Amino acid sequence: KQWYQRRVRAALGVDENNSLTFDNKYFSVTVHLVFSDHIPVEEISETVEAFVFLVEEPVGAVGEVLNCVDQKFSAFLEEVDPEVKLLVLNASESKFEAEFLEWCVERGFEFIKYVVPEEEEEEADNYGLMGQAEGVERIRAALECHMWPYRTMKGGKSENIDSKNEDF
């Protein structure tokens, strides 16, 4: 479990403080990430904007893995209702994809398949046949497209999602 998490963190560019910085042509923001299999709802529920669930290739029944996810995180997700919800599957075989995809659709998650390359392998092309981002590039794009609170708009303007701005 930790191996997959470390590889995804490294591929995304997460720093030693569990921060990820996005700097695009519209805004820049640094977001703090929590990597855990237990979510202390009372401590962080108001600040959760995204939830990324990393799943290694299941050894047993996929249903058992997804039921465990439902039991551990459903109350948290209902309370917080993050705007970005991703399930990232590390599975080299496609036999599991249909079950994970169905679960994702039912719960409003985006399904992303990201097979971590072996140590000596180079990162594969992260774009599909239609030129759409896949794997770690899709994870990063989904997170970067979110309008994070406290982002700094290019041109020096800081925004807070709670502020009322009448200008369009």
N, C-alpha and C positions, 0 to 999 in steps of 0.2 A: 504494500500500500504506500509506504513512504517513498519507495523507489519511483513509482509513477508520479507521485506528487512533486518530487524533486526535479524530475525531468521536465514536467509541464511548467513548473516555476521558472526553470532555467530557459526554456524555449520562449516563454513570454517576456523574459527580461525582468523578473521580480528581483528586487535588491535584497540585501541582508536584513533590512528592516521590514520586510514583507510589504514593500511599497511598489507600486507600478505607476509610472508616469506616462501620460499621453500628452503629446505636443503636436497638434495638427494645425492646419491653416486657420481654424476658427477659434480654438481655445487651447489652454494647457491646464492640466490638473494632475495631481498626485493622489492616488487612492490607496488606502491601507487595506490589505487583504488579511483575512483570518483563515488559517488552515487548521481544521479541526474536524473530528468526527462527533463532537458534542458542541452544541451551540448554546451559550448562556444567554437566553432570550432577554432576561431582565437587564443585562449589561449592554447589549448592542442592538436591540430591536429597532430603535429609532434611527439608526444610522445605516442600516443595510439597504443598499441600492441594487445589489446584484447577488445572485446565488449561483455558484458554479459547483456542480457535483461531479467529481472525478470517479469513474468506475473502471476498475481493471477488468480484464477479461474474466467473466464468471467461470468458476470451476464447477459449481453445481447448477441447480435450476435457476434460471433467470428470475422467475417469479419470486423465489425466496429473497434474492438480492433486492428486488424492487419493493417487496413487502417490508423489508427491513428499513429501506429508505423512507417509506411512508410512515412507519411507526416512529422513527427517530425525528423526522423533520416536518411532517405535515402540519402539526400545530404551529410550529415556528413560521412556516411559509404562509399559513393562513393569517397569522397575526401581522406579519411584516409585509407580506405581499410585494416582494421586490419587483421592480420593473424588468430587470434582466434575469432570466432563469435559463441556465444552460446545463445540459447533461453531456459530459464528455466521456466517450467510451473508448477504451484501449482494447480493441479486439481485432485481430488480424483476419478473422473469419467473419463472413456476413451472416452466419446462421442465427446470431442473436439480434441483429439489427431490427427486425420487424417487431419483436417484443418490446425493445427499448423505445423504438419510435412510437409505438402505440401508447406506451406509458407517458411519453413526453407530450404527445398531442392531447391526451386526456387531462394533463395537469398544466398545460401552458408553457412547457419547456421547449427550448430549441435543442435538437439532437445534433451533436457534432461527433464525428468519429475521428479520433486522433491516435494513430498507432505510433508509439514512440520508437524511433529507429534504434538499432543496436548501437553500442558505444562507437564502433568503428565505422558505422554507416553514416553517410551524410544525410542531412535532412532532405526528405523528398520534396518534390514540387508541391506546393500547397494550394494549387489552383486546379479546379476540376475542368471537365470538358467545355463547360460554358463560360469559363473564365471567372467563376465564382470562388471566393476564398474557401479553403477547407482546412481542417486540422487546426494547428496553432494559429494560423493566420486568421481563421474564422473566429476563434475564441477572442483574439485580440481585437478584431474588427467589431465584434458584438459589444465588447466592453467599451471600446473607444467611441462608438456611435451614441452611447448613452449620454444624456445631458446631466453630467454630474453636478451636484450642488457645490458651491464654492469654487467653481472653475474660474479661471481668469481668461476673459475674452481677449482675443488679439486686439491690440490698440490700448491695453491697459485697464479695461473695465472688468471689475470682479462682479460675479453674479452669485446671488443666493437664491435658490429655488423658491424660498418662502417670500421673497420680496415681490411686491406688486409692481409690474412694469407695464404701463399703458402703451408705450411706444412699440410699434411692430416693425 
